Amino acid sequence: MSIIQEVSLLRTDLTKVERKIASYIVDYPELVLKQNVAELATAAGASAATVIRFFQKNGYSNLAQFKLLLASDLAITKRRTNDDVKPHSDYDIVKQKLLNNSIESLQQTSDTLTKESVMAIIKKIHDAQQIYLFGLGASSLVAENITQKWARLGIQFSSFQEINLFLPALETATKNDLIWFISNSGSTPEIVWAAKIAKEKQLTTVSLTKYDANPLADLTELRLHTATPLEAKIRSAATNSLLSQFLVVDIIYYFYLSQYYDESNDNITRTHQIIERYHQETLNNKNQSNQG
């Protein structure tokens, strides 16, 4: 049963004001995705407090959680009726569709991240003795992005794209290490199997998956989620899922930088200087060669 169907059925057991909120959600689900509590309350003709109670009373933690579930349902509906690319599509239509989907996915992903969850993860990153990343396919690009970013802070991640290389590292990992699994679906067989081993060994684990029930998230101690991608089943690339994953990585990275600024800033300055030195010396050598 979809979220909209659930809300529709709830209306018989709600108060008069709560029914107004439910009716508004059923009639205008797309608008709800873009509203905060105050905006939804005004549009539905209720108070902000009533809106908050409405979601808590009906099994949702808050509006943000409800919007994620609603977005997932709407995304599934869109995928049933829209292809990623249609024959002879107009250029402007293709461009605008990709832009709209990207903006919506990024906003919904931002809504999934709480300060508490990000804070817990950056502390684990800071305190870990060794940090291992495991991602396959498009997820390996996210792992490479993480490795490149944190290297500038002097923090080394070991990134793996092949399970036969990752498993020996996993087997020798200790409880002082951090294992970070990346899989948009959360059901990639190799990654799920490795996560089971990590759980058996009682290692500290993080997962980055889409916001949905999935075996990988269930197996990990700390969980990061992105919005359910607004992409067709037959798609040209993991467009929105990758953008959303990169956003999560950026938020964690820059919040880490802000929380551990003093120790990170020196490393960033030094790594920037060595790159500048390389380019300057390369340029000087090239000029000298041309003059010779």
Secondary structure as UniProt FT lines:
FT   HELIX           3..10
FT   HELIX           11..13
FT   HELIX           16..27
FT   HELIX           29..32
FT   TURN            33..34
FT   HELIX           37..44
FT   HELIX           48..57
FT   TURN            58..59
FT   HELIX           63..81
FT   TURN            87..88
FT   HELIX           91..112
FT   HELIX           115..127
FT   STRAND          131..135
FT   TURN            137..138
FT   HELIX           139..151
FT   TURN            152..154
FT   STRAND          157..160
FT   HELIX           163..172
FT   TURN            175..176
FT   STRAND          178..182
FT   HELIX           189..200
FT   TURN            201..202
FT   STRAND          204..210
FT   HELIX           215..219
FT   STRAND          222..226
FT   HELIX           239..259
FT   HELIX           261..291
//
